[in-house]
Amino acid sequence: MIDNPINLVKEEDGTYVLTYFGKTVGWIRKEPRLRLWRAMSVHGSIIHRASLDGARKALLEAYH
């Protein structure tokens, strides 16, 4: 069985770290003021999405 190359791990501070084949893609955190999820890629892009899954997908699309 092959392990999933995409991992999303919640840190103690509530931030999620997204990795792809062991390399960091970005970070995701709930923004309660805006009722959105804020994601930041390793390349500095900031993305807002309505769901955690949407933020995860957007980070993967922005990764290069």
C-alpha positions in Angstrom: 0.0 0.0 0.0 1.3 3.5 -0.9 1.1 6.2 1.7 -0.7 9.4 0.8 1.9 12.1 -0.4 -0.4 14.9 0.9 -0.5 15.4 4.6 -2.4 18.0 6.7 -1.4 18.1 10.3 -2.9 20.3 13.0 -0.3 22.0 15.3 -0.9 22.8 19.0 -1.6 26.5 18.2 -4.4 25.5 15.8 -2.4 26.1 12.6 -2.5 23.3 10.0 0.7 22.5 8.1 0.2 21.1 4.6 3.0 19.0 3.1 3.4 17.2 -0.2 5.9 14.4 -0.4 7.4 15.7 2.8 7.9 19.3 1.7 5.9 22.1 3.2 3.4 23.6 0.9 1.9 26.1 3.3 -0.1 26.8 6.4 -3.8 27.2 7.1 -5.6 28.8 10.0 -9.2 29.6 10.8 -9.9 33.4 10.7 -12.9 33.8 13.0 -13.3 37.5 12.4 -13.8 36.9 8.7 -15.4 33.4 9.1 -12.9 32.2 6.5 -9.9 30.0 6.4 -6.6 31.9 5.7 -3.9 30.0 3.9 -0.3 31.1 3.2 1.9 29.3 0.7 5.6 28.9 1.1 5.9 31.3 -1.9 4.1 34.0 0.1 0.6 33.8 -1.5 -2.3 34.5 0.8 -5.5 32.7 0.0 -9.0 32.9 1.7 -11.5 30.1 1.4 -14.8 29.2 3.0 -13.6 25.7 4.1 -10.5 23.9 5.3 -10.7 21.6 2.3 -11.0 24.6 -0.1 -7.9 26.2 1.5 -6.0 22.9 1.2 -6.9 22.5 -2.5 -6.0 26.1 -3.3 -2.6 25.7 -1.6 -1.9 22.6 -3.6 -2.9 24.4 -6.8 -0.5 27.3 -6.0 2.4 25.1 -5.2 5.2 25.0 -7.8 
